[in-house]
Amino acid sequence: VAGPPTVARSAPARIVEGPGCATLLALGAHMCKWPIGDPLEAGFTYCGRPAADGPYCPGHAQVAYKPGAPPPLRARCDW
């Protein structure tokens, strides 16, 4: 008797982005602060698109904030 068919699962797709349009010096208050590239390499930029409600544009906010995920842990200072 054969078991249920197995389904091969592929790794999640990795998003490859082109260079952003803002450097650290050009990054404004209402611009997306999503880092693009390796900060230790030349050509590192930030997204720079208009930020929605927070530090990221709507597209990067969907990646950064997963619905239903617990909030990040915060350090607690009792002193």
Residue pairs with C-beta under 8 A, 6 or more apart in sequence:
15 63
17 36
17 47
18 36
19 36
19 37
19 43
19 45
20 32
20 34
20 36
20 37
20 45
20 46
20 47
20 48
21 45
21 47
21 48
21 49
22 28
22 31
22 32
22 45
22 46
22 47
22 48
23 45
23 46
24 46
26 48
27 33
27 46
27 48
30 50
30 51
31 46
31 47
31 48
31 49
31 50
31 51
32 46
32 47
32 48
32 49
32 50
32 51
32 55
32 56
32 57
32 60
33 46
33 47
33 51
33 55
33 56
34 46
34 47
34 56
34 57
34 60
34 63
34 64
35 44
35 45
35 46
36 44
36 45
36 46
36 47
37 43
37 44
37 45
38 44
47 56
47 57
47 60
49 57
49 59
50 57
51 57
52 58
52 61
53 61
54 61
56 64
